[in-house]
Amino acid sequence: MRLDRITSNPKRMNGQPCIRNLRLTVRRVIELLAIYPNREELHQEFPELEDEDIQQALIFVSSYLDDRIIELSNRYEAVA
C-alpha cells in the first residue's frame, strides 16, 4: 500500500511524519485515537482528519514494530 498521505518536510514540525502536510503529526494522530475512542467525537474535534488519514497513520506506525516477544511484569495485573 502506498502511504501517500504521510509527508515529511524538514521545515515543518521538525521533519516529523505528518498527515497531508498539515501540522498534525502521525504520532499525534495515534495519541488522538487513544484519547478519543469514539471516532465521531474525534472528527468533531479534528474535522480535517479523514478516515484514510487514520488508516495510513496506523499502517505507518505498525511498520516500525517488529514481531518480537517482550516479557511484561506481572506486578501491574488487575486484582479482581
PyMOL commands that set and color helices and strands:
alter all, ss='L'
color gray80, all
select helices_A, chain A and resi 13-15+26-35+39-45+51-62+74-76
alter helices_A, ss='H'
color red, helices_A
select strands_A, chain A and resi 6-7+18-19
alter strands_A, ss='S'
color yellow, strands_A
deselect
rebuild
show_as cartoon
